[in-house]
Structure formats: structure tokens, C-alpha cells
Amino acid sequence: MHDQTLTPGVYMAEFSSAAELNSAVRVLSGHGYTLLETYSPVPLTPGIPRRRSRLPIVVFIAGLLGGAASYAIQWYANVYSYPLDIGGRPAHAVPAFLIATFEGTVLCASLAAFVGLFVVARLTRPWNPVFEIDGFERATIDRYWLAVNPADKLTVPDPTPGDLRRLSPLRIVRLETQS
Amino acid sequence: MSVSRAPAAATKSESFPLLKGNEGDAALTDHLLASLWSTPRAWWLLFALSSLGTLLLLATVTYTVVRGIGTWGNNIPVAWAFGITNFVWWIGIGHAGTFISAFLLLLNQRWRGSINRVAEAMTIFALVNAGLFPVLHLGRPWFFYWLIPYPATMNVWPNFKSALPWDVAAVSTYFTVSLLFWYLGLVPDLASARDRAPTRTRRLIYGIFAMGWRGSGFQWQRYRIAYVLLAGLATPLVISVHSVVSLDFSITQLPGWHSTIFPPYFVVGAIYSGLAMVLILLIPLRRALNLYDVITRKHLDAIAKLMLTMGLILTYSYVMETFMAWYSANTAERYTYLVSRPFGPYAVTYWIMTLLNVVSPQLFWMRRLRTNTVALFLISGGILVGMWMERFIIIVTSLNRDFLTSSWHTYFPTWVDWGLLAGSVGFFGFLFLLFVRWVPSVAISEVKELRQQQAPARLAGDHDA
């Protein structure tokens, strides 16, 4: 839902507060706009409703795999490949193996959360068309931006800039750059 | 719970506002980023000092590697001494960072927002120092990778029933997760730095590290999920890492080490010393960067209260381990706890430790001292020394009186031991100074969000500030 909004021709409106941006989202959603995106220096609440993230389930599975792999490595090393008989203690020592199993679980789950975020949030591209807007730098400082895709014009009677202008943003910019 | 929801008739301690000042978000951002664009003279002075410490560390490490660990004072029966004391001390210091950033995030303690960045950086730099000592103590540190299970042509594997591979797993996981968590928290602030950078080069550098962050609603929402997930994953590490470290001791059969109280006792001591280090770093930083509006008396008060709590639990642990030694009626146990430690060759260290760890935090019952930066700094420094002494006492006094009196041996550190300890402190300062200079030392976006959430309460709080 996020980068599809950034086709050329997208209208970007600048607001000076989170409250104004939130009410703009509310008004436009009420008009039937669906391809909206917000840009804000702090997380916007309530913001635009989103589909449920799949990241938690990915992290959960990665954790399980990491734990299983850690246990398997220990079992292979100390039970199968090269068992050490020290004082007659069993080679397959479950309690002793649990520590590295736990650590492997946390390690793999954390790596999955980190890498997963960079993939889903497209955080590996240092450049984005919105950066070409003069003054967009303030989106990480103190300004709140709204992106409206003109494709929405097909579904609502009023053309986009009119709807946007009625929200009285600081300014409206049309995005020309190709993503 | 959020301060903004506090009732009008707030209790006395809540009269400290969490955040002060009414500057706009742009001014606040510039204020918090200022340390990235200019270098005060005091920074150069401290940097020169810590560089000397780093050189000392390099020199002593090189000497140890070239000549071997015979240059250290430890020998049978005191096979573990400064090296492992430093390891446990540094790794313990790291724990407060994760405690503040992950534990308190899950508990919705909003005051962590201003100090979590410094605490997390402290964790990473403490872990860098911690990892050095066991690796050096291996004797042939260039073979450290033998501890990792890799398919070697020798066909031997690490023994996972030994505590050493447990430490490797615990510490390397802890370091990795701390680093990921720290970097993830930094991304929005690095984007702010990118967007405020005065020169093109800096803009490029911060832009690369900001990974194209643009603060879209989608990014924020997924970011928050990942951040909380990482916090949830890091939280059990706060408990587990020092528990695993304590197993190095408690799985042995040595009086003074062989005790089931060790894991919680070590974890509490770790957080205790780490909070002390947080204050040692925050108090000068707050002054140098003029962070009084962001790191307020409320933060100092909260950390001091946590330290008092940890100090009391630690005192309970000291009392219980001594009681259990007496109650066990075991001659060797009783001798270690009731004779050797309080009256043996290291008795002075033992009593100074008790004074610093048990008695000095009691001053924090006084509200006035909990917000007095001089008192906080001195008591925290004392606790750091006291916690180092605690690990020294646990390690050395348990070893130096062997079961046979003919094997008794009094340990003395060599100049290399002292050099490594002092050098690691210098190196820690070196890394921390670079951090302050290059990276926003306060989580800017979190502070801005917090200010927005509690704007009405903050304005009300300013009257009695």
C-alpha cells in the first residue's frame, strides 16, 4: 500500500501538526480515498489502518528453526560425531544443551525481526522519489505530509487537488519523479 | 504508565516533570543533534585521555599475547583472577542498557525514552570490553574460533556440557541482539541527522546509515512491530546472560561458588552496576550537551530508586549466601564465608565492598540525594568499584584457600593486570566519546512523540518545576 502511492502525479500535501494530518486522513478516507500515505517525524496515531503485519509469524518461525538448529548442532557434535565420556555422564545431556538452544532461538528470531523489517519496510533503498520534493527534509523533523494518489480520482467525484485544498495544507506539491 | 494519565493529586515524586521546555520540534531536534556538528574543547581533552587508555590496553594486550598469560598474576590455585573479574564486571554493566531499553519498554515506562540510547550504547561498548578478557585468558587467543562449532578437519567439537561454549553462545547472542536493537532505534534519528546535516558529505554518510528512512505511516507501523519484537527478545537476555555467566561458577563444586542463588544474584548485581554506569555517563553528558529539559530530575530520581531496589536485593543475596554457608554445616563452606572472606588476606576489599554496595545506596532513601548530581555521581562511582570488588572477592577468595592448606596461595595482580583493567576503562570512554560525537545520544523521535502525548500535563507540570 505504501510505494504504490508513489507513481508520478501523486499529490503531496504538507501540514504543520499531527492533528491536522490525522483529520485530513479522516476526511479523505470518508470521501472514499484508499491510496493514501502519511509521512511524519513521529509515529502517527491513529493514522491509516493497515493490514496485519506478517513479521511476527516470520520471527516466530525463525526462532523455532534457530532453536532446532542449535539443538541439532549440539546433538551432532557431542552425541553423534565425537561423544566424550567424562565420568560416565550421558553423551546426550539435555539440560546442558538447552542454554545454547535458547540462545540460538533468540539470535535467529532477532535477526529475522531486523532483516525482515528492512525487507518489508523497503529500508534498503537510500533514495526515494519523495526526497526530490524541496522541503520534504522536514518530514523527519517537524512537518507532516500526506500523499494522495490521483488514481483515486476515478472512484470519487471531486478531483484530488480540490479535496486536498479544502483541508488547507501549508502547500500542495505534485510528484513528477519516477520511482 | 503514561505520566499524562496521572491524576491531578499526584504523589510527591510525580511533581518532577518528565520533560521540560517549550521549544518547537525543529528547535528540539537541532538542540539534540547539535553535538554531531561541533566539537567542544572538553571533548578533545577527554578524547585524548581515553586514547591514552586505549593505547595502554593495546600495549598490555600485545604484551599478553606475545609473552603469554604468565604475565598475569594468576596461577594455580588462583587460576581465575583479574581477567574473569573484568569480564563479569563489564558484562554486568552492559545489562542495565538492555534493562532500560527493552524491559522498561515492555513495562511502558515512558521515562526510558530520554536515556535508552545512551544506555544501549553503554551495553555495546561494555560487551566489547567484556569479550576481550576470556579470549585473552584462553592462552592462545588466536584459536578462539575453536569455541565455535564448525566442521574442522581435526574432527573435534566444542563440549557443550562445559560452561565455556555456553558463555560464547550467550555473549555473542547478547552482543548481536543489542547491536541490532540499538541500530534499529537509531534509524529514524539518523534520518533526522541526514535531513539536518550541514554538509553534503555528512548528509551522504547519515543518509547511507538511515537506509532511506522517510517516516511513512507504513514504515512506522512495521518499525514499531519490529522494535517491540526485538525488545521482547532482548528481555529474556537480560535475565539469561548473567545467569549463564554465573553458571561458570555455580556448576563447579568450589565453596563460595557452588550455590543455587547465583543466577538471580548475578543478574541483580549486573543491573545494579549498570545503572551506576548509566548515571556516571548521563550526569556529565546532561551537563555538556545541555540536556536538562530532556533528562530531568525525574530520570535521575527513577534511576536512583531502581538502584536502591537492586542494592537491597543484592544485600539480601549477600546475607542469604552467608546464612546458607553457615546452615550447611559444611566446614569448607563455613570457612570460606565466615572466616576467609571477612578476616582473610582480602578482608579489606570485602569490607570496602560491603560499605559501597550495601551501605552507600541507603543514602538514596533521601529524596534530596536522589536528585543531587554530585551525590549520585559519587555513590554510583562507589558502586561500580564495589561491584568490581564483589566479583574479585567471589573469584579470588574462593580459590586462594584450597582444600589443602599446603596449596594456599595469596594472589597479587601484576602491572599487566592493572594495565588491562585501566586500559579497558579508557577504551570504553574512547568508544563512548565517539558515540556522543557521531550519533544522536538521545532518541529524538521518541522524545518528540512523548512530548506530544503529554503536552497538556507538561505545561501544567512546568508551574511547580
Chai-1 contact restraints between the chains, C-beta under 6 A:
chainA,res_idxA,chainB,res_idxB,connection_type,confidence,min_distance_angstrom,max_distance_angstrom,comment,restraint_id
A,H2,B,S216,contact,1.0,0.0,6.0,A-B,restraint_1
A,H2,B,F218,contact,1.0,0.0,6.0,A-B,restraint_2
A,E37,B,S216,contact,1.0,0.0,6.0,A-B,restraint_3
A,E37,B,G217,contact,1.0,0.0,6.0,A-B,restraint_4
A,T38,B,G217,contact,1.0,0.0,6.0,A-B,restraint_5
A,Y39,B,R214,contact,1.0,0.0,6.0,A-B,restraint_6
A,Y39,B,G215,contact,1.0,0.0,6.0,A-B,restraint_7
A,Y39,B,S216,contact,1.0,0.0,6.0,A-B,restraint_8
A,S40,B,G215,contact,1.0,0.0,6.0,A-B,restraint_9
A,V42,B,S445,contact,1.0,0.0,6.0,A-B,restraint_10
A,V42,B,K448,contact,1.0,0.0,6.0,A-B,restraint_11
A,V42,B,E449,contact,1.0,0.0,6.0,A-B,restraint_12
A,P43,B,W220,contact,1.0,0.0,6.0,A-B,restraint_13
A,L44,B,G217,contact,1.0,0.0,6.0,A-B,restraint_14
A,G47,B,G217,contact,1.0,0.0,6.0,A-B,restraint_15
A,I48,B,G217,contact,1.0,0.0,6.0,A-B,restraint_16
A,R50,B,Q221,contact,1.0,0.0,6.0,A-B,restraint_17
A,S53,B,R222,contact,1.0,0.0,6.0,A-B,restraint_18
A,S53,B,I225,contact,1.0,0.0,6.0,A-B,restraint_19
A,L55,B,I225,contact,1.0,0.0,6.0,A-B,restraint_20
A,V59,B,L229,contact,1.0,0.0,6.0,A-B,restraint_21
A,I73,B,P149,contact,1.0,0.0,6.0,A-B,restraint_22
A,Q74,B,F160,contact,1.0,0.0,6.0,A-B,restraint_23
A,A77,B,P149,contact,1.0,0.0,6.0,A-B,restraint_24
A,A77,B,W157,contact,1.0,0.0,6.0,A-B,restraint_25
A,N78,B,F160,contact,1.0,0.0,6.0,A-B,restraint_26
A,Y82,B,V156,contact,1.0,0.0,6.0,A-B,restraint_27
A,Y82,B,W157,contact,1.0,0.0,6.0,A-B,restraint_28
A,L84,B,N159,contact,1.0,0.0,6.0,A-B,restraint_29
A,A93,B,K161,contact,1.0,0.0,6.0,A-B,restraint_30
A,A96,B,F160,contact,1.0,0.0,6.0,A-B,restraint_31
A,A96,B,K161,contact,1.0,0.0,6.0,A-B,restraint_32
A,F97,B,F160,contact,1.0,0.0,6.0,A-B,restraint_33
A,I99,B,W166,contact,1.0,0.0,6.0,A-B,restraint_34
A,I99,B,V244,contact,1.0,0.0,6.0,A-B,restraint_35
A,A100,B,A169,contact,1.0,0.0,6.0,A-B,restraint_36
A,E103,B,A169,contact,1.0,0.0,6.0,A-B,restraint_37
A,E103,B,A170,contact,1.0,0.0,6.0,A-B,restraint_38
A,E103,B,T173,contact,1.0,0.0,6.0,A-B,restraint_39
A,V106,B,T173,contact,1.0,0.0,6.0,A-B,restraint_40
A,V106,B,L233,contact,1.0,0.0,6.0,A-B,restraint_41
A,L107,B,T173,contact,1.0,0.0,6.0,A-B,restraint_42
A,A109,B,L233,contact,1.0,0.0,6.0,A-B,restraint_43
A,S110,B,V177,contact,1.0,0.0,6.0,A-B,restraint_44
A,S110,B,L180,contact,1.0,0.0,6.0,A-B,restraint_45
A,S110,B,L230,contact,1.0,0.0,6.0,A-B,restraint_46
A,S110,B,L233,contact,1.0,0.0,6.0,A-B,restraint_47
A,A113,B,A226,contact,1.0,0.0,6.0,A-B,restraint_48
A,A113,B,L229,contact,1.0,0.0,6.0,A-B,restraint_49
A,A113,B,L230,contact,1.0,0.0,6.0,A-B,restraint_50
A,F114,B,L180,contact,1.0,0.0,6.0,A-B,restraint_51
A,L117,B,R222,contact,1.0,0.0,6.0,A-B,restraint_52
A,L117,B,A226,contact,1.0,0.0,6.0,A-B,restraint_53
A,V120,B,R222,contact,1.0,0.0,6.0,A-B,restraint_54
A,A121,B,Q219,contact,1.0,0.0,6.0,A-B,restraint_55
A,A121,B,R222,contact,1.0,0.0,6.0,A-B,restraint_56
A,L123,B,M211,contact,1.0,0.0,6.0,A-B,restraint_57
A,L123,B,G212,contact,1.0,0.0,6.0,A-B,restraint_58
A,R125,B,G212,contact,1.0,0.0,6.0,A-B,restraint_59
A,P126,B,G207,contact,1.0,0.0,6.0,A-B,restraint_60
A,P126,B,I208,contact,1.0,0.0,6.0,A-B,restraint_61
A,P126,B,G212,contact,1.0,0.0,6.0,A-B,restraint_62
A,N128,B,G212,contact,1.0,0.0,6.0,A-B,restraint_63
A,N128,B,R214,contact,1.0,0.0,6.0,A-B,restraint_64
A,V130,B,R214,contact,1.0,0.0,6.0,A-B,restraint_65
A,E137,B,D195,contact,1.0,0.0,6.0,A-B,restraint_66
A,A139,B,G215,contact,1.0,0.0,6.0,A-B,restraint_67
A,T140,B,A191,contact,1.0,0.0,6.0,A-B,restraint_68
A,T140,B,S192,contact,1.0,0.0,6.0,A-B,restraint_69
A,T140,B,D195,contact,1.0,0.0,6.0,A-B,restraint_70
A,T140,B,G215,contact,1.0,0.0,6.0,A-B,restraint_71
A,I141,B,A26,contact,1.0,0.0,6.0,A-B,restraint_72
A,I141,B,T29,contact,1.0,0.0,6.0,A-B,restraint_73
A,D142,B,D25,contact,1.0,0.0,6.0,A-B,restraint_74
A,D142,B,A26,contact,1.0,0.0,6.0,A-B,restraint_75
